[in-house]
Every structure is written in C-alpha cells, then in structure tokens.
Amino acid sequence: MSENNRSATQNVSEQQQIRMDKLAALQQAGNDPFMVNTSDRDTYCSDIAEKFEELEGKTVCIAGRIKSKRGKGKVMFMDLWDVTGKVQIFAKFDDLGEEVYAGLKKWDIGDVAEIKGFVFRTQMGEVSVHATAVTLLAKSLIPLPEKFHGLKDPDLRYRQRYVDMIMNPDVMETFKKRTRIVSEIRSYLDSLNYFEVETPVLSTIAGGANARPFITHHNTLNLDMYLRIATELYLKRLIVGGMERVYEIGRLFRNEGMDVKHNPEFTTIEIYEAFTDLRGMMERTEQIVNRCCVSANGTDQIEYQGEKIDLSVPFKRMTMIDAVKQYANVDFGAFMGDTEKAKEVAKELNLEVKATDTWGNILNTAFEEYVEEQLVQPTFITDYPVEVSPLTKRMQDNPLLVDRFELFVTRRELANAYTELNDPLDQRSRFEHQMMLRAAGDDEANEIDEDFLTALSYGMPPTGGMGMGIDRLVMLLTDSASIRDVIIFPTMKPIEEGKKATKAAAVQEEEKEEVIDFSKVEIEPLFQDCVDFDTFCKSDFRAVKVLACEAVPKSKKLLKFTLNDGTENERTILSGIHAYYEPEELVGKTLVAITNLPPRAMMGIESNGMLLSAVHTEEGEEKLNLLMVSNRIPAGAKLY
C-alpha cells in the first residue's frame, strides 16, 4: 500500500478500510478505476425495457451505479442504475473468464461500472443484460446506508443530498420534474416573444420587496452592497427601455427565518409585459401553473399531502374584502378607510396590530389570520389595500385599493401580480411612506430608489407584472411537504462549525464565568398559596428531545416543536419564544416539558404539553431562557 493510502485509511470504519485495501490492490495491479476517463455507453437502462423487442439479442453498453449484488458460485446478478432507472445484469464465470469474474466478485455495492453485453429475458421473465465485458469506472470507498431514510439525523438527507439521490429514486424524480417545470415555463414564455434576461445580484439598494436583505462588501469599490431580494425594479427599467416583454428566472436572497416554506435563498420567476394589466397576468399565471402540472404529471388533477387539487383553468377569483367577509364575518367595505373602526374590529378578532397600522394593514392581517387557511383550491385574491402594495397602481374607482392579485393554493401564496404603478410622483410618495416605516423600526420597508424613479419619469407604458416562487410551484407539483425537498442543496448550518463553536463557547465559559449584575434583575414574587403534594405529583415532567423546530406561519411569536418524548409517537408542542430563539438552533437539544396537559389549539395547530422556561426582568426588559438539560438524559426520562 502506498504512503498516501496508509495516511488516508486512518480513522475509517472497518468496511471502509476493506474497500480502500481493494482499491490499493487494483492500483498495484495496474487497474486503477480512477484512471478511466470515459465510457462507451450507447444505451440507457430504461431503454432496455422500453425497447426490448427492438434490442433483444443485440449488444449494448450501459454504465451506472451498482445498487445490489447477489448470487454465488459461477453466476451473479446485479442491479445497475443510471439516471433513467435500473436494469438487471447477468454475469457468468464461463463468459467473463476466471480473472475478470474474480475481480467482479470483489466489486462492492455503490461501485460505478460499465457493462457490455446482449439484451435478453431471464427464465424468470426479467429483462436483463447478459454481460460479456465489465469495467470498473469508480470505486465507492464509503458503504451506502442500508436504510437511508431510517437514519436518526433528520437533516442528513439534505446535508448529503448525493446519498439521498442514490438511495431514493423518488428524490431523483422530484428534481427531474423540477427541470421539466422550469423548461416548460421558458418554453411557454418564449412562445409569446418574451425576452429572458439577467439582472444584477448585487445592488446598493434592497428594493422591490419588503424583506430583510443579506449585506456583503465590495472590496474594490469599498462599498457595502445587498444581495437582491427581488428582480422587479431592474426588469421594469427594461420595460421603460422598450423590451416590452421580459422575464428572469433566478435566485433571490432574504435574511429571514427558515421553515417548511422558506429558505434564505430561493428561486423565483418574475415576468413583465407592457400594454396589459392584472387580467393579462392572471391568464399568464394560470397557463404557467396548468402547463407545468401537465408537463410534470401528465394531468392537471393532482394530490397534495392527501388533498385533491384541481389545477384546470380558469381559477377561482375573490376580492380580499369579500374573502374576509366570508370567513371572518366582518365587512371591511362597510367602513372603508376608517382606521379607528378597523382597530376596534381587530380587538374583536384578536389580531395583533401595531400603532402605525391603518385600515388597509388591518384588513390584510385579518385576511392572513382568517382566510389563508381556507384557500385549498387555486384562488386569485384581488383588490389589495394600498398600504401593503407600494409598487402597485391604485384602482380607478377606489384609491384605497390597488390592482393586485395573489394566487393561493393549498393554503399558501404561490404567485403575486400587479397592474404596475407607472406614475413616478405616486411612486415617490409611496417610497417616502416606506422610509417613514423604516425610520420607525421596520427594517423590511423599501428604500427610495432614485434611479428607478428617474426611469419611471421617462415614461413606462401600462404594464402587468407577476412573480412566482419556483420552489413552491415544484413543491405543489411533486407533492413535497418541505421546501428543502425541492432545493437540491438547501441552506444548512455546518455541523463541524457548530461543534467548534460549542467547544469554543465551553472553553470560554471555563476561562471566564459570565458576570451578572443581579441588582438589575427582577423576578416574580413567589406564590404564597401552597399546592398539595398529590396535585403536584399528577404533573408529568419529562425530558424531551427536539427532532424538528420551525416558525409557525403568520405568527411572530410561536415556534412549533416536534419532540421525542420516549414513546413511539412524536409530540407537538407550540411555544411563544421566537423572540428569543431561532428554530434551527434548538434542533437536537434536550428540554423539559409537562406532557399531561390537555391539548390546546393555537393557530390551527394542536399543542400537546408545555416546555419550561425561566423568565425574569432586567432593566425593564423581559428575559427568557428555555430550560435545556444534558443530552446524556434519555428522551422520556421522568423528572422528580
């Protein structure tokens, strides 16, 4: 064995060591698989079954990964997979010869190989390739997991997507469908004479959406810049320039929370078309969704997470006021523009409102809280309040509303479209209102983009615009529950960095204990009333492990915990601690919960128990620490 291989084999499992020894033997014999640069493949695995009558008896060359291997003596069967699927390989000692067959027997599951042979059907009726020549193309040095989705680490599929794709054909199929979906979008828009363009990812202004941006630094220009949160303002500049129909499919970056519907970087399409309005965008949106569904699934009738969804056109349409009236029993149209009345209604509906909220903000909040959960089938919600639509043209018959729609399917927004605002004076006043909100502490409010206002001042024709999340569309059309299931490499916190950070924090804690000024700490007075011992004993305090944690949609406070409580069933508990913790930092922690409280529904989610936290006040500010205990304590351990 070479010195390099000896060094590489340190700290590996026994199975890995065996595989590395096999590689070393191949290299010493002059058969290094990593020196093979090409393959003569002329046929895909799926073709062999689909075109069996045409290929039977003919010699083919296929290549792929070996995922199973069985047989003994002088006959062997293997399953070889490529990007299209699998085919069975039949190998015999008599056909390959002693030396080649002996080498074949040493191959491992996971190895990448080229097989030449003729197509036939076995006595059991299975279409196969009878091998006449075999070549090892790459040696798999790490054994594939036997049951990848049974691993305890719930994030491993996303961290090692390459293994996930090897072991799970459904994952590969999801990303094949994603490619077809994006191709269908391009094909449809190109057929309508749209221009596909690329706009800057780095900008000095984070504009086009209400979102918190990522900030980076341009060394040469010595300038802080933002990663784009939208492509809108650049695309509308191109409409001013005369391109008339443009679209961009690209990555956006928003420095916000992560959950099943949100990832910090995600893919969208934005389209803009001159000389049309919201109605034109509705037709474009319906066609994109319907065509992509048929392209991916062969039909526009699908099932998403157990619910049947009809994506045939046309889609249902409702105004926001009518939707709130139907599902919240409040007619905001009866007190149009009356903020004081709206705040009274907000109290009756238990809505969270800010001091700066007006009639339109409260209407939108009521919609989010009462209506969104009802919108399962595709529905266009129209006529939005101007306060939540700073880039949209006002309606001619009601200046409090704008010509905008959002498309909702399966209770979530899929697309957002406007009759675009092209009045530069109106646009400036709305930017100024956004800056007022920014000054009041809203770091997601828009900044004034003077160059965009200059572009509008040259004259932008009447324009319709639409933006759609590609990831959410793929989720819908592939029946994927999480956005991480449709992003090949979703954002993840590095494991090693987390371990180093934890270790460094522990060392720092040992070196210097934190000094707390308890003179500034206030605690609630102790209860004077005693609880009898029998009552206390009925409370079931248990150690619970955090399997998953995510922000509850439409709630600024709630986190949803999926917990291992030591039983076969996972437990869900909601806790209003999002102001103190981000969900991803709590995964894997061991907490303390009361597990025998009656179930309580919050935001439409049933919470079964309560997590324990320590609360105090420090200089007038409430502080909270979630109780975390040693990970050495098993899930379900009872606390006394």
VOGU-3710 file (C-alpha; in Angstrom, 3 decimals, decimal comma):
1> msennrsatq> 0,000/0,000/0,000  1,293/3,485/-0,848  2,116/6,023/1,872  -0,793/8,204/0,695  -3,254/5,346/1,065  -1,914/4,459/4,508  -2,497/8,039/5,601  -5,980/8,100/4,071  -7,053/4,948/5,857  -6,605/6,387/9,328
11> nvseqqqirm> -9,776/6,812/11,372  -12,064/4,943/8,976  -14,537/2,177/9,634  -13,629/-1,446/9,109  -15,782/-1,600/5,961  -14,137/1,498/4,557  -10,716/0,018/5,275  -11,629/-3,149/3,352  -12,714/-1,049/0,372  -9,570/1,048/0,460
21> dklaalqqag> -7,483/-2,117/0,543  -9,353/-3,336/-2,552  -8,586/-0,036/-4,288  -4,906/-0,319/-3,373  -4,788/-3,842/-4,811  -6,355/-2,650/-8,062  -3,873/0,203/-8,310  -0,916/-2,075/-7,697  -2,201/-4,421/-10,433  -2,423/-1,521/-12,886
31> ndpfmvntsd> -6,232/-1,422/-12,860  -6,815/1,881/-11,105  -10,529/2,705/-11,778  -9,864/6,395/-11,243  -7,575/6,449/-14,279  -10,513/5,562/-16,570  -11,716/8,807/-18,130  -14,618/7,871/-20,421  -17,262/5,258/-21,096  -18,527/3,861/-24,401
41> rdtycsdiae> -22,140/3,885/-23,143  -24,621/3,820/-26,013  -27,847/2,847/-24,215  -29,699/3,962/-21,100  -31,128/1,462/-18,624  -34,749/2,493/-19,218  -34,352/1,962/-22,983  -33,639/-1,732/-22,488  -37,080/-2,455/-21,031  -38,967/0,091/-23,122
51> kfeelegktv> -37,387/-1,033/-26,420  -36,893/-4,702/-25,570  -38,337/-6,065/-28,796  -36,000/-3,818/-30,777  -32,911/-4,523/-28,646  -33,367/-8,220/-27,820  -30,246/-10,142/-28,741  -28,296/-7,001/-29,594  -25,123/-5,866/-27,842  -25,394/-2,728/-25,729
61> ciagrikskr> -23,066/-0,758/-23,500  -24,516/0,696/-20,314  -22,982/2,485/-17,334  -24,152/3,352/-13,850  -24,013/2,509/-10,149  -24,385/-0,972/-8,699  -27,066/-0,915/-6,017  -27,485/-4,631/-5,377  -25,375/-7,725/-5,938  -26,395/-11,342/-5,359
71> gkgkvmfmdl> -25,525/-14,863/-6,337  -22,613/-17,187/-5,699  -20,501/-19,732/-7,464  -20,243/-19,092/-11,176  -23,387/-16,986/-11,650  -24,012/-13,450/-10,391  -26,851/-10,907/-10,647  -26,509/-7,174/-10,131  -28,876/-4,201/-10,363  -27,257/-1,293/-12,215
81> wdvtgkvqif> -28,855/2,155/-12,034  -28,333/5,190/-14,224  -30,233/8,486/-14,374  -33,176/6,823/-16,167  -33,684/3,806/-13,895  -32,309/0,306/-13,412  -31,626/-2,895/-15,315  -30,551/-6,320/-14,115  -27,070/-7,566/-15,035  -26,488/-11,310/-15,510
91> akfddlgeev> -22,823/-12,368/-15,270  -21,321/-15,861/-15,703  -17,865/-17,187/-14,984  -17,835/-19,009/-18,323  -18,441/-15,799/-20,315  -16,067/-13,458/-18,483  -13,211/-15,791/-17,661  -11,563/-16,585/-14,352  -9,589/-13,372/-13,850  -12,367/-10,933/-14,779
101> yaglkkwdig> -15,014/-12,864/-12,831  -12,766/-13,000/-9,753  -12,375/-9,227/-9,953  -16,123/-8,780/-10,416  -16,805/-10,752/-7,241  -14,726/-8,188/-5,322  -16,837/-5,269/-6,530  -18,951/-3,557/-3,872  -22,425/-2,094/-3,780  -22,012/1,551/-4,706
111> dvaeikgfvf> -19,280/0,996/-7,288  -19,718/2,683/-10,678  -19,259/0,364/-13,671  -19,596/-0,083/-17,407  -21,245/-3,266/-18,672  -21,191/-4,554/-22,236  -23,440/-7,441/-23,197  -26,506/-8,567/-25,094  -30,133/-7,953/-24,122  -32,234/-10,972/-23,169
121> rtqmgevsvh> -35,004/-12,128/-20,849  -34,195/-14,491/-17,970  -36,097/-17,703/-17,222  -37,968/-15,678/-14,559  -39,040/-13,234/-17,273  -36,916/-10,263/-16,230  -35,385/-8,113/-18,961  -31,611/-8,143/-18,395  -28,192/-7,596/-19,924  -26,003/-10,701/-20,250
131> atavtllaks> -22,525/-9,336/-19,507  -19,684/-10,102/-21,894  -17,285/-7,383/-20,646  -17,158/-5,333/-17,431  -15,130/-2,261/-16,445  -14,903/-0,620/-13,032  -15,169/3,166/-13,510  -15,117/4,390/-9,901  -14,610/2,667/-6,553  -17,071/3,513/-3,781
141> liplpekfhg> -14,963/3,855/-0,636  -17,858/4,583/1,742  -20,587/1,919/2,038  -24,081/3,067/1,125  -26,528/3,074/4,036  -28,866/0,113/4,110  -31,868/2,225/5,042  -31,018/5,835/4,397  -34,335/7,330/5,449  -34,253/5,446/8,721
151> lkdpdlryrq> -31,206/7,353/9,964  -31,731/9,235/13,202  -30,378/12,581/11,945  -33,414/14,215/10,250  -31,154/16,661/8,384  -28,836/14,062/6,845  -30,865/13,753/3,630  -30,383/17,472/2,995  -26,753/17,600/4,093  -25,793/14,628/1,905
161> ryvdmimnpd> -28,185/15,047/-0,998  -25,899/12,969/-3,201  -26,524/9,919/-0,990  -30,218/10,755/-0,790  -30,453/10,713/-4,586  -28,547/7,422/-4,837  -30,768/5,668/-2,334  -34,149/7,213/-3,095  -35,374/7,174/-6,731  -38,304/9,410/-5,724
171> vmetfkkrtr> -35,862/12,191/-4,842  -34,208/11,898/-8,243  -37,658/12,006/-9,874  -38,541/15,194/-7,966  -35,542/17,012/-9,394  -36,198/15,651/-12,877  -39,692/17,114/-12,608  -38,217/20,395/-11,426  -36,136/20,571/-14,603  -39,209/19,854/-16,750
181> ivseirsyld> -41,209/22,519/-14,896  -38,598/25,226/-15,463  -38,220/24,170/-19,097  -41,989/24,392/-19,606  -42,074/27,925/-18,162  -39,343/29,016/-20,538  -40,998/27,307/-23,492  -44,358/28,975/-22,825  -42,962/32,479/-22,343  -40,547/32,182/-25,273
191> slnyfevetp> -43,501/31,227/-27,490  -45,100/34,568/-26,522  -41,980/36,510/-27,578  -40,725/37,250/-24,066  -37,032/38,041/-23,630  -35,208/36,144/-20,873  -32,736/38,500/-19,179  -30,290/38,547/-16,277  -30,189/41,417/-13,806  -27,677/42,233/-11,037
201> vlstiaggan> -27,488/40,068/-7,924  -25,551/42,791/-6,047  -27,122/46,199/-5,516  -26,651/49,286/-3,383  -30,375/49,338/-2,551  -32,514/46,426/-1,353  -35,679/47,187/-3,310  -38,661/45,520/-4,921  -39,994/43,715/-1,837  -40,471/44,028/1,903
211> arpfithhnt> -37,743/41,736/3,233  -34,556/41,774/5,287  -31,524/41,568/2,957  -28,117/39,946/3,214  -25,298/42,510/3,286  -21,882/41,985/1,691  -18,897/44,199/0,892  -17,325/45,082/-2,455  -13,611/45,339/-1,712  -12,539/47,153/-4,883
221> lnldmylria> -15,227/49,832/-4,554  -15,049/49,777/-0,737  -18,825/49,652/-0,763  -21,418/47,755/1,248  -23,917/46,043/-1,041  -27,059/43,940/-0,761  -27,827/40,571/-2,278  -31,028/41,113/-4,213  -34,378/40,445/-2,549  -36,301/40,898/-5,826
231> telylkrliv> -35,672/41,424/-9,533  -38,628/43,740/-10,053  -37,113/47,188/-10,303  -34,466/46,239/-12,865  -36,986/44,375/-15,022  -39,305/47,369/-15,074  -36,379/49,535/-16,167  -36,190/47,240/-19,222  -39,894/47,838/-19,917  -39,091/51,565/-19,915
241> ggmervyeig> -36,239/50,798/-22,304  -38,642/49,226/-24,791  -38,170/45,454/-24,377  -41,959/45,206/-23,707  -41,945/41,540/-22,562  -39,238/40,302/-20,175  -38,730/37,599/-17,608  -36,000/36,362/-15,287  -35,648/33,031/-13,509  -33,108/33,446/-10,753
251> rlfrnegmdv> -32,058/33,267/-7,144  -33,245/35,738/-4,512  -31,766/36,110/-1,027  -33,697/37,083/2,093  -32,082/37,079/5,522  -35,146/35,784/7,336  -36,461/32,686/9,085  -36,297/29,100/7,854  -39,230/26,700/7,877  -41,005/24,235/5,591
261> khnpefttie> -41,959/27,055/3,197  -38,954/29,357/3,446  -35,245/29,076/2,616  -32,858/32,071/2,744  -32,001/31,624/-0,943  -34,738/30,571/-3,311  -35,689/30,666/-6,983  -38,407/32,810/-8,499  -39,645/33,901/-11,869  -40,759/37,478/-12,462
271> iyeaftdlrg> -42,432/38,467/-15,735  -43,390/41,914/-17,008  -45,465/42,699/-20,074  -46,219/46,137/-21,475  -49,705/47,142/-22,630  -51,558/44,717/-20,368  -52,728/44,686/-16,768  -53,717/42,364/-13,926  -56,121/40,433/-16,132  -53,356/39,628/-18,584
281> mmerteqivn> -51,170/38,412/-15,732  -53,967/36,147/-14,499  -54,047/34,388/-17,851  -50,255/34,032/-17,915  -50,218/32,674/-14,353  -52,995/30,148/-14,959  -51,273/28,888/-18,080  -47,883/28,546/-16,382  -49,288/26,547/-13,456  -51,531/24,373/-15,620
291> rccvsangtd> -48,915/23,662/-18,294  -46,214/22,873/-15,747  -48,556/20,495/-13,936  -49,356/18,602/-17,128  -45,681/18,542/-18,127  -44,618/17,118/-14,751  -47,551/14,789/-14,067  -49,421/14,208/-17,328  -52,626/15,682/-15,853  -53,918/18,839/-14,146
301> qieyqgekid> -55,640/16,828/-11,400  -53,152/16,144/-8,603  -52,994/15,306/-4,917  -51,026/17,380/-2,442  -50,430/15,997/1,056  -53,623/13,941/0,874  -55,864/16,635/-0,638  -57,097/16,533/-4,235  -56,220/19,711/-6,147  -57,838/20,767/-9,420
311> lsvpfkrmtm> -55,423/22,875/-11,500  -57,624/23,118/-14,572  -58,285/26,660/-15,770  -59,824/29,102/-15,036  -59,045/29,520/-11,329  -61,494/30,969/-8,785  -61,419/34,736/-8,097  -62,322/36,640/-4,881  -61,634/40,157/-3,619  -59,824/40,425/-0,274
321> idavkqyanv> -62,783/42,249/1,282  -65,226/39,554/0,136  -62,924/36,790/1,387  -62,634/38,357/4,861  -66,384/38,915/4,913  -66,983/35,235/4,096  -64,525/33,687/6,549  -64,277/36,288/9,368  -67,855/37,644/9,168  -66,603/41,243/9,026
331> dfgafmgdte> -67,268/43,553/6,072  -64,310/45,951/5,867  -66,033/47,544/2,886  -68,662/48,938/5,246  -66,069/51,186/6,972  -63,645/51,767/4,113  -60,613/53,759/5,270  -61,801/54,070/8,896  -58,701/53,099/10,883  -60,297/53,572/14,318
341> kakevakeln> -63,170/51,236/13,436  -60,679/48,767/11,986  -58,717/48,744/15,265  -61,923/48,037/17,180  -62,594/45,111/14,850  -59,003/43,920/15,309  -59,595/43,609/19,048  -62,763/41,598/18,439  -60,850/39,302/16,066  -57,829/39,051/18,412
351> levkatdtwg> -55,486/40,424/15,784  -52,027/41,753/16,587  -51,744/45,332/15,303  -49,014/47,978/15,509  -49,509/51,638/16,362  -48,688/52,572/12,758  -51,231/50,147/11,252  -54,097/51,661/9,258  -57,355/50,289/7,843  -55,539/48,569/4,999
361> nilntafeey> -52,920/46,927/7,206  -55,621/45,547/9,484  -57,682/44,244/6,554  -54,592/42,398/5,324  -53,910/40,978/8,812  -57,500/39,750/9,080  -57,091/38,053/5,714  -53,878/36,336/6,803  -55,358/35,106/10,076  -58,823/34,035/8,923
371> veeqlvqptf> -58,773/33,396/5,187  -55,475/31,888/4,042  -56,084/28,586/5,840  -59,330/28,177/3,879  -57,815/28,537/0,407  -57,071/24,975/-0,684  -58,090/25,072/-4,356  -56,350/27,638/-6,623  -57,861/31,051/-5,902  -56,920/34,548/-7,062
381> itdypvevsp> -57,352/37,084/-4,242  -57,691/40,593/-5,715  -58,097/44,244/-4,680  -55,404/44,622/-2,007  -55,073/47,670/0,277  -52,543/50,241/-0,898  -50,608/50,101/2,409  -49,226/46,614/1,671  -48,602/47,201/-2,050  -46,129/50,067/-2,506
391> ltkrmqdnpl> -45,337/49,278/-6,161  -48,890/48,739/-7,445  -51,248/51,029/-9,350  -54,307/52,253/-7,471  -57,748/51,167/-8,647  -59,513/53,833/-10,661  -62,750/53,651/-8,665  -61,192/53,306/-5,192  -57,801/54,894/-4,327  -57,611/52,898/-1,060
401> lvdrfelfvt> -57,178/49,682/-3,047  -54,700/48,580/-5,702  -54,941/46,414/-8,805  -53,161/43,358/-7,420  -53,726/39,642/-7,013  -52,094/36,830/-5,113  -52,685/33,224/-6,165  -53,253/30,846/-3,253  -53,156/27,051/-3,495  -53,078/24,589/-0,576
411> rrelanayte> -53,310/27,478/1,906  -50,172/29,241/0,740  -49,274/32,024/-1,662  -47,914/30,805/-4,976  -47,854/33,956/-7,130  -48,150/37,712/-6,743  -49,099/40,106/-9,554  -49,836/43,789/-10,149  -51,065/46,275/-12,611  -47,755/48,064/-12,237
421> lndpldqrsr> -47,550/51,581/-10,895  -46,121/53,811/-13,627  -46,806/57,268/-12,135  -43,392/58,471/-10,848  -44,949/61,046/-8,494  -47,246/58,494/-6,853  -44,320/56,056/-6,664  -42,162/58,641/-4,885  -44,832/59,328/-2,273  -45,128/55,612/-1,564
431> fehqmmlraa> -41,373/55,241/-1,251  -41,417/58,138/1,214  -44,112/56,360/3,258  -41,936/53,246/3,262  -38,990/55,302/4,507  -41,191/56,595/7,342  -41,894/52,999/8,342  -38,182/52,237/8,091  -37,394/55,141/10,399  -39,960/53,737/12,841
441> gddeaneide> -38,003/50,474/13,033  -39,349/48,395/10,130  -36,079/47,122/8,606  -38,044/45,320/5,862  -39,546/48,510/4,432  -38,416/49,701/0,979  -35,725/52,315/0,448  -36,065/55,098/-2,115  -34,517/54,063/-5,428  -33,812/57,357/-7,175
451> dfltalsygm> -32,595/55,725/-10,385  -35,805/53,721/-10,660  -37,823/56,908/-10,175  -35,757/58,503/-12,925  -36,572/55,586/-15,218  -40,299/55,939/-14,484  -40,039/59,651/-15,221  -39,061/58,843/-18,809  -42,419/57,098/-19,143  -43,284/53,442/-18,562
461> pptggmgmgi> -46,195/52,085/-20,614  -49,143/50,403/-18,846  -47,643/47,133/-17,609  -48,656/43,936/-15,878  -46,160/42,071/-13,728  -46,136/38,738/-11,904  -43,744/36,941/-9,563  -43,929/33,253/-8,660  -41,848/31,074/-6,358  -40,395/28,244/-8,453
471> drlvmlltds> -39,632/26,221/-5,324  -43,219/26,439/-4,085  -44,540/25,532/-7,522  -42,304/22,459/-7,568  -43,434/21,568/-4,034  -47,046/21,636/-5,201  -46,485/19,661/-8,394  -44,286/16,979/-6,759  -46,314/16,585/-3,530  -43,327/17,704/-1,446
481> asirdviifp> -44,056/18,790/2,132  -40,951/20,951/2,645  -39,118/23,469/0,505  -35,921/21,600/1,402  -37,269/18,613/-0,542  -37,192/20,606/-3,804  -33,960/22,574/-3,348  -31,064/20,280/-4,184  -28,712/21,795/-1,614  -30,770/23,767/0,929
491> tmkpieegkk> -29,118/26,094/3,421  -27,880/24,145/6,440  -25,840/25,059/9,471  -22,427/23,326/9,153  -22,088/20,524/11,680  -18,356/20,931/12,275  -18,626/24,675/12,746  -21,416/24,089/15,226  -19,262/21,624/17,168  -16,282/24,004/17,130
501> atkaaavqee> -18,465/26,872/18,253  -19,899/24,782/21,079  -16,440/23,671/22,173  -15,067/27,202/21,975  -18,007/28,504/23,976  -17,429/25,842/26,619  -13,739/26,744/26,880  -14,570/30,416/27,105  -17,106/29,654/29,816  -14,450/27,789/31,789
511> ekeevidfsk> -11,906/30,566/31,332  -14,231/33,394/32,275  -17,539/32,954/34,012  -20,156/35,486/32,940  -20,658/38,258/35,437  -24,333/39,012/36,064  -25,434/42,134/37,900  -28,295/40,631/39,896  -29,111/44,040/41,345  -30,763/44,817/37,989
521> veieplfqdc> -32,739/41,570/37,890  -36,382/41,395/38,936  -38,327/38,167/39,408  -41,987/37,466/40,007  -42,919/37,123/43,690  -43,124/33,560/44,935  -46,621/32,119/45,190  -47,987/32,208/48,729  -50,660/29,594/48,131  -49,461/26,029/48,614
531> vdfdtfcksd> -50,279/23,148/46,285  -50,988/19,829/47,952  -48,463/17,097/47,248  -50,941/14,801/45,476  -51,833/17,534/42,977  -48,175/18,290/42,298  -47,419/14,611/41,684  -50,026/14,482/38,919  -47,913/16,834/36,743  -45,761/14,705/34,460
541> fravkvlace> -42,385/16,400/33,886  -40,308/14,643/31,194  -37,085/15,138/29,277  -37,841/15,585/25,546  -35,530/15,677/22,519  -36,104/18,275/19,764  -36,411/16,413/16,447  -37,507/19,453/14,456  -38,399/23,071/15,116  -39,964/25,639/12,810
551> avpkskkllk> -41,665/29,018/12,948  -45,457/28,898/12,858  -46,661/30,708/9,704  -48,308/34,085/10,311  -47,177/34,162/13,942  -44,346/36,348/15,168  -44,094/34,501/18,489  -44,792/30,800/18,087  -42,322/28,023/17,398  -43,558/24,531/16,592
561> ftlndgtene> -41,515/21,753/18,225  -41,585/18,116/17,086  -40,373/16,134/20,074  -39,261/12,648/21,041  -40,833/12,006/24,433  -39,629/8,425/24,728  -42,756/6,906/23,195  -43,336/5,647/19,658  -45,344/8,781/18,776  -43,817/12,177/18,081
571> rtilsgihay> -45,208/15,012/20,243  -46,019/18,521/19,011  -45,724/21,463/21,408  -46,062/25,143/20,489  -44,144/27,739/22,486  -44,170/31,524/22,148  -40,402/32,021/22,352  -39,477/33,035/18,787  -38,358/36,440/20,034  -35,596/34,700/22,000
581> yepeelvgkt> -34,560/31,741/19,807  -34,261/30,845/16,129  -35,750/27,401/15,396  -32,646/25,857/13,830  -30,525/26,441/16,939  -32,860/24,293/19,074  -32,818/21,110/16,968  -31,076/18,313/18,854  -31,456/19,940/22,283  -32,864/18,159/25,320
591> lvaitnlppr> -35,625/20,162/27,036  -38,079/19,759/29,890  -41,820/19,519/29,217  -45,056/18,920/31,078  -46,597/16,180/28,973  -50,007/15,567/30,543  -51,702/18,919/29,974  -54,898/18,851/27,892  -54,373/19,575/24,164  -54,733/23,221/23,160
601> ammgiesngm> -55,146/24,552/19,610  -53,101/27,595/18,589  -53,059/28,982/15,033  -54,905/25,863/13,945  -52,209/23,541/15,365  -52,825/21,270/18,359  -50,232/21,689/21,103  -49,781/18,773/23,490  -47,924/19,974/26,554  -45,733/22,845/27,687
611> llsavhteeg> -41,995/23,489/27,543  -40,461/25,000/30,661  -38,592/28,299/30,579  -37,089/30,599/33,194  -38,329/34,205/32,971  -37,097/37,355/34,673  -36,993/41,111/34,034  -33,741/43,005/33,618  -33,759/46,797/33,432  -37,399/46,717/32,385
621> eeklnllmvs> -36,872/44,140/29,611  -38,259/40,628/29,874  -35,608/37,906/29,550  -36,335/34,245/28,856  -34,169/31,146/28,971  -35,538/27,850/27,705  -34,577/25,105/30,150  -32,045/22,822/28,453  -30,520/19,813/30,154  -27,703/17,411/29,329
631> nripagakly> -28,084/15,419/26,117  -26,997/12,405/28,158  -30,518/12,329/29,626  -32,668/9,983/27,507  -35,959/11,074/25,958  -38,875/10,359/28,264  -36,848/10,380/31,493  -39,140/11,500/34,325  -38,123/14,466/36,439  -38,724/14,474/40,191
//
